[in-house]
Amino acid sequence: INKIDMLKEKEIEKVVNQVKEKLYFLSYAPIVLTSAAKKIGIDELLNKIVYVYQQAWKRVGTGQLNRAIRQVLALRQPPSYQGKPLKIYYATQLEGKPPAFLLFVNKAEGFKENYVKFLEANLRKLLGLENAPIKLIFRDKEEERD
């Protein structure tokens, strides 16, 4: 957020809250307060850019990823779908950035937004991707044979 030198402290807090509210879907993204004119926060901004860039390029081993998924499942199991429990068998990271993870499951269509967001948030913490966007792709295990 630029031009903070033009705001009072209470106004800054209000602006930060407004940004968080409007950009709720980017809750993982860091907010840096800056004033380009007065050179306030520029070093912090550049450091955050490098930090997020490094996270966006991070590779996670399959073993580490699957251990993290088991930890998240221990916190909260996926809900049932059509009367049957949803299962995550295993996952692997795909090539490219931002980090994308392919999860092999029993019913891909059963994983709804609220559980996916829960899974994303916890995987971000456990895998050191706190400020990077990540993408989870769910695939039925039977489709694996292509």
Summary of the structure (lengths in Angstrom):
residues: 146
radius of gyration: 18.9
end to end distance: 46.5
largest distance: 59.9
contacts: 368
relative contact order: 0.14
helix: 49%
strand: 16%
